[in-house]
Amino acid sequence: MKMKKTLSLLLAAMMTAGLAGCGSKAADSDAPDGDGDPTTLTVAMECAYAPYNWTQSDDSNGAIQIRDSSDYAYGYDVMMAKKIAEALGQNVQIVKLDWDSLIPAVMSGDVDCVIAGQSITAERSQQVDFSDPYYYASIITLVKKDSPYASATSVADLAGAVCTSQLGTIWYDNCLPQIPGATILAAQETAPAMLVALDSGACDVVVTDRPTAQAALVAYPDFVALDFGGGENDFQVSDEDINIGISMKKGNTALQDAINGVLSTMTADDYNTMMDEAISVQPLSE
């Protein structure tokens, strides 16, 4: 995954001064911000999209309490939020929202950013600004082991399948229409809902990304993940569809540059190690 490596000297100096003066618990008034509270990085996510994010009942593994709730959030996105906030000298606050409410929350200033497995699409980029990618998520097809599609080696082999995916995703909007003769069911509100649809037999095929598929295989051992290799036999998607970024309010270059500065210190191996850790402790893996 290619990421921009630059951060202005002025911002770097500002961040260094903030860290030196306040430590990791609070930020000074010049800290990058989007919601009016420079001491806190307020992050929106679904808290229902393992392994990116999920809801749990306690603070095990370093989970963060959800705003206005007795529950806690954890997962890859929470791990990333904590890493960014620590570098910026801020605390983390997690806000649990429905998928369709995430971007409006950034635009309204209710939250600083969204860290929720969002693809960096041109449509979304008209409404919000994005960081550099913090994960690159290839496309995976899930079927059941006893499915006639279990031996499929290409999108063409899925012809005639009954399929679904999550609402408002490139999987549903871009990928499913590429299956020849497919019967496309209504989009599911959440990733767990689409997995239940496959498990119950309501559909033959679910299309998702690799981390979600890896997590699903732990929770549903009778599922099979099909990887068509990314070539001409695979779903045709652009880099913007599978590059996963952090969104923030349009024009908030201070926060955008600060987040990119943190991401520039990480490698693809760092991202994969964090994702593997998230998958290993997701609630359904225990």
KOLZAKE-141843 format. One record per residue (C-alpha): z, y, x. Coordinates in pm, 1 decimal, decimal comma. Each point is the difference from the previous one (the first is absolute). Layout:
KOLZAKE-141843
[rec [Z Y X]]
...
This chain:
KOLZAKE-141843
[rec [0,0 0,0 0,0]]
[rec [-100,8 334,2 142,6]]
[rec [241,9 285,4 -42,2]]
[rec [-1,7 360,5 111,5]]
[rec [226,5 45,4 299,2]]
[rec [50,8 376,0 0,6]]
[rec [292,0 216,8 -97,4]]
[rec [24,1 368,4 81,3]]
[rec [228,9 104,6 285,3]]
[rec [163,3 250,4 -230,3]]
[rec [90,5 -266,1 -256,7]]
[rec [120,9 -234,2 271,9]]
[rec [227,0 270,8 137,7]]
[rec [129,0 75,3 -347,9]]
[rec [74,7 -365,3 -69,3]]
[rec [172,8 -43,0 335,6]]
[rec [219,1 302,1 -60,9]]
[rec [85,8 -126,2 -347,4]]
[rec [94,7 -342,7 128,5]]
[rec [210,5 142,1 282,4]]
[rec [186,3 238,1 -228,0]]
[rec [59,1 -226,1 -297,8]]
[rec [-21,9 -360,3 112,4]]
[rec [-136,7 -268,4 -233,6]]
[rec [213,6 91,1 -301,9]]
[rec [-140,2 336,3 -100,0]]
[rec [-288,6 232,0 73,7]]
[rec [-11,2 373,1 62,7]]
[rec [-163,5 242,6 -240,7]]
[rec [-332,9 -23,1 183,7]]
[rec [-39,6 -375,2 -55,6]]
[rec [-328,2 -104,7 -164,9]]
[rec [61,1 -10,8 -373,6]]
[rec [-171,0 -20,8 -337,2]]
[rec [271,1 0,5 -264,6]]
[rec [226,0 286,4 106,1]]
[rec [261,0 -209,1 184,4]]
[rec [-69,2 -7,1 376,4]]
[rec [299,6 -226,1 65,0]]
[rec [-150,2 -289,2 -196,2]]
[rec [-329,0 -187,3 2,2]]
[rec [-49,2 -75,1 -369,9]]
[rec [-239,7 -291,0 -37,2]]
[rec [-153,9 -138,1 -319,2]]
[rec [-106,2 -362,8 -44,7]]
[rec [-16,1 -259,7 -276,7]]
[rec [284,6 -213,2 135,0]]
[rec [-192,0 -290,3 -156,1]]
[rec [-276,0 -79,1 246,9]]
[rec [127,8 -256,4 250,7]]
[rec [-30,0 -13,6 293,7]]
[rec [-74,2 373,7 10,9]]
[rec [299,6 87,5 -216,6]]
[rec [234,1 -161,9 -247,7]]
[rec [328,4 44,4 -188,0]]
[rec [317,9 -188,6 89,1]]
[rec [362,6 16,8 -109,7]]
[rec [166,8 83,5 333,4]]
[rec [-56,6 166,0 335,1]]
[rec [-68,5 -318,7 196,5]]
[rec [-243,7 26,8 291,4]]
[rec [36,2 377,5 -4,9]]
[rec [-124,4 65,6 -353,3]]
[rec [26,3 357,1 -135,3]]
[rec [155,5 84,7 -336,8]]
[rec [-254,8 119,7 -254,2]]
[rec [49,1 349,9 -138,4]]
[rec [182,0 0,8 -335,7]]
[rec [51,4 -377,1 15,8]]
[rec [256,4 -256,2 111,6]]
[rec [-283,2 -211,0 146,1]]
[rec [-143,7 9,7 350,4]]
[rec [-352,1 -1,9 142,5]]
[rec [-128,3 -183,9 303,9]]
[rec [-321,8 -129,3 149,1]]
[rec [-261,9 116,1 248,8]]
[rec [-25,5 344,5 -156,7]]
[rec [375,4 56,6 14,4]]
[rec [4,2 -114,2 362,1]]
[rec [-276,4 249,9 75,0]]
[rec [176,9 279,7 -189,5]]
[rec [317,8 -59,7 199,7]]
[rec [-189,9 4,8 328,9]]
[rec [-173,5 327,8 -84,8]]
[rec [317,5 164,4 -131,5]]
[rec [195,5 -99,0 308,8]]
[rec [-263,5 156,3 224,5]]
[rec [7,6 319,9 -207,2]]
[rec [379,9 16,1 -11,8]]
[rec [10,1 -49,6 -375,7]]
[rec [168,8 -228,1 -251,3]]
[rec [-207,9 -219,3 -234,0]]
[rec [1,2 17,6 -378,6]]
[rec [-204,3 -254,5 -195,5]]
[rec [-142,9 89,0 -341,6]]
[rec [-119,8 -285,3 -220,1]]
[rec [-311,2 82,7 -204,7]]
[rec [-282,3 -175,3 -180,7]]
[rec [-322,1 -25,8 201,5]]
[rec [-181,3 265,4 -203,5]]
[rec [291,1 242,8 43,5]]
[rec [1,0 -5,8 381,0]]
[rec [-267,5 259,3 73,6]]
[rec [116,2 238,6 -276,7]]
[rec [349,9 -9,7 154,1]]
[rec [-140,7 118,9 334,1]]
[rec [-216,4 265,0 -163,9]]
[rec [293,7 137,7 -199,6]]
[rec [228,4 16,9 304,6]]
[rec [254,3 -246,6 -140,4]]
[rec [-37,4 -211,8 314,8]]
[rec [-107,9 64,8 357,3]]
[rec [-239,0 -292,2 22,3]]
[rec [-107,4 -335,5 -137,5]]
[rec [32,7 -310,2 218,4]]
[rec [-117,3 -271,8 -234,1]]
[rec [-294,5 -196,4 135,4]]
[rec [-253,3 261,3 -114,9]]
[rec [-359,3 -27,9 119,2]]
[rec [-139,3 321,9 146,7]]
[rec [-281,5 48,2 -249,4]]
[rec [-222,8 303,7 -42,8]]
[rec [115,9 37,0 -361,2]]
[rec [367,3 11,4 95,1]]
[rec [-76,0 231,4 291,0]]
[rec [-122,6 259,9 -248,4]]
[rec [353,3 18,3 -138,7]]
[rec [222,5 -58,3 304,2]]
[rec [-16,5 -5,9 378,8]]
[rec [47,3 -323,8 191,1]]
[rec [149,0 -96,1 331,9]]
[rec [-185,0 -217,5 244,4]]
[rec [9,7 -367,0 -107,8]]
[rec [332,8 -177,0 27,4]]
[rec [-152,3 -337,7 -85,8]]
[rec [-345,3 -155,5 -26,0]]
[rec [-11,2 -243,1 -291,3]]
[rec [-291,4 -243,3 -24,3]]
[rec [-107,4 -142,6 -337,8]]
[rec [123,7 -344,3 -106,1]]
[rec [-75,4 -210,2 -309,7]]
[rec [276,1 -208,5 -157,3]]
[rec [-65,0 -310,5 -209,0]]
[rec [204,5 -306,3 -90,9]]
[rec [-28,9 -315,5 209,1]]
[rec [-142,6 -202,3 -291,0]]
[rec [-252,7 270,5 -89,3]]
[rec [-374,7 -75,9 12,0]]
[rec [-20,2 316,1 211,3]]
[rec [243,4 -124,4 265,3]]
[rec [-284,6 -99,1 231,9]]
[rec [-187,7 328,7 -33,2]]
[rec [-129,1 143,2 328,0]]
[rec [-161,8 315,8 -135,0]]
[rec [15,0 247,2 -285,1]]
[rec [-307,6 -168,8 -146,0]]
[rec [198,2 -323,5 -29,7]]
[rec [236,2 173,4 -244,1]]
[rec [-281,4 43,9 -252,8]]
[rec [114,1 -19,2 -361,7]]
[rec [371,2 23,4 81,9]]
[rec [253,2 162,9 -228,0]]
[rec [171,9 256,9 218,5]]
[rec [240,8 291,1 13,2]]
[rec [191,1 220,0 243,5]]
[rec [232,3 298,1 2,9]]
[rec [-74,8 318,5 -189,7]]
[rec [-132,7 291,1 202,1]]
[rec [-85,6 -199,1 312,5]]
[rec [-321,6 -57,5 191,9]]
[rec [50,3 -371,5 -65,8]]
[rec [-48,5 55,0 -372,0]]
[rec [-241,0 292,1 3,1]]
[rec [-222,5 -96,3 295,5]]
[rec [37,2 -370,2 71,7]]
[rec [11,0 -181,4 -333,9]]
[rec [-334,2 144,6 -121,1]]
[rec [-164,3 -158,7 305,8]]
[rec [72,7 -353,3 -130,3]]
[rec [-319,5 -126,3 -170,9]]
[rec [45,7 -59,4 -372,8]]
[rec [373,5 58,4 15,4]]
[rec [216,2 46,2 -305,5]]
[rec [223,0 288,9 103,9]]
[rec [326,1 15,4 -190,8]]
[rec [198,3 317,6 -53,1]]
[rec [164,1 130,2 316,2]]
[rec [362,9 -95,5 56,1]]
[rec [263,4 272,5 24,5]]
[rec [158,2 -140,7 318,9]]
[rec [-73,4 -242,7 281,4]]
[rec [264,4 -247,3 -128,3]]
[rec [-168,3 7,9 -342,8]]
[rec [-337,5 -96,6 145,2]]
[rec [160,9 -293,1 185,3]]
[rec [165,7 -117,1 -321,4]]
[rec [-339,7 14,3 -170,0]]
[rec [-144,7 -233,1 262,6]]
[rec [300,9 -232,2 -2,8]]
[rec [-4,5 -28,5 -380,6]]
[rec [-368,1 -87,6 -12,4]]
[rec [-100,8 322,4 -172,7]]
[rec [-259,9 49,7 272,8]]
[rec [-172,3 -199,6 274,3]]
[rec [-5,6 263,0 272,1]]
[rec [206,2 292,1 122,8]]
[rec [-126,3 232,2 273,3]]
[rec [252,8 180,0 217,5]]
[rec [71,9 88,8 362,9]]
[rec [126,6 -224,4 279,0]]
[rec [369,2 103,3 -1,6]]
[rec [25,1 -44,9 -377,2]]
[rec [-175,5 -335,1 26,5]]
[rec [229,5 -116,4 281,4]]
[rec [302,8 92,1 -207,4]]
[rec [-146,1 -175,4 -305,5]]
[rec [-47,6 -325,6 190,6]]
[rec [372,6 -5,7 71,3]]
[rec [90,8 58,7 -363,0]]
[rec [-275,4 -221,6 -147,1]]
[rec [-61,6 -306,4 219,9]]
[rec [-276,0 -125,4 -231,6]]
[rec [-215,2 304,9 82,7]]
[rec [-280,2 -5,1 257,0]]
[rec [-114,4 309,4 190,0]]
[rec [-375,1 29,7 59,3]]
[rec [-119,4 219,8 285,3]]
[rec [-376,5 51,8 -3,2]]
[rec [-4,7 147,5 349,0]]
[rec [-102,9 357,9 -61,7]]
[rec [-374,4 -59,0 37,7]]
[rec [-285,7 -6,9 -246,6]]
[rec [162,1 -284,4 -194,8]]
[rec [315,0 204,7 -58,3]]
[rec [81,6 285,2 -236,3]]
[rec [-178,0 310,4 120,3]]
[rec [257,2 270,9 56,7]]
[rec [13,7 310,0 215,2]]
[rec [258,9 89,0 260,9]]
[rec [150,3 247,9 -245,0]]
[rec [64,6 -285,3 -242,3]]
[rec [208,4 -205,9 241,3]]
[rec [159,4 262,9 223,1]]
[rec [350,6 53,2 -138,6]]
[rec [148,6 348,1 35,9]]
[rec [292,6 223,1 -87,6]]
[rec [-85,0 272,6 -251,8]]
[rec [148,3 348,5 -21,8]]
[rec [-68,6 330,6 -172,9]]
[rec [-327,8 170,8 81,1]]
[rec [36,3 245,3 284,8]]
[rec [332,7 -132,6 131,5]]
[rec [-131,3 -21,3 355,1]]
[rec [347,1 19,3 155,4]]
[rec [109,0 -323,1 -166,5]]
[rec [-341,1 -161,9 51,0]]
[rec [2,6 77,3 373,1]]
[rec [361,3 -108,7 36,8]]
[rec [-65,7 -336,5 -167,3]]
[rec [-316,5 -51,1 204,5]]
[rec [203,0 73,5 312,1]]
[rec [234,1 -287,6 -85,2]]
[rec [-285,5 -234,9 -87,2]]
[rec [-174,3 80,0 328,6]]
[rec [286,2 -166,8 186,0]]
[rec [-63,1 -331,5 -179,0]]
[rec [-257,5 -273,0 58,2]]
[rec [-168,3 -251,4 -229,4]]
[rec [242,3 -261,4 135,7]]
[rec [292,3 221,7 -102,0]]
[rec [-135,9 22,8 -354,8]]
[rec [-59,4 -374,0 -22,9]]
[rec [347,1 -79,6 134,7]]
[rec [157,5 226,9 -260,7]]
[rec [-210,2 -154,3 -275,7]]
[rec [94,4 -353,7 108,3]]
[rec [365,7 101,4 -10,3]]
[rec [-40,0 145,8 -348,9]]
[rec [-167,8 -318,7 -123,5]]
[rec [277,5 -214,3 148,9]]
[rec [277,8 181,6 -190,3]]
[rec [-172,5 76,2 -330,2]]
[rec [220,3 -124,3 -285,5]]
[rec [-229,0 -284,8 -108,5]]
[rec [-13,5 -142,3 354,6]]
[rec [369,8 -77,4 4,5]]
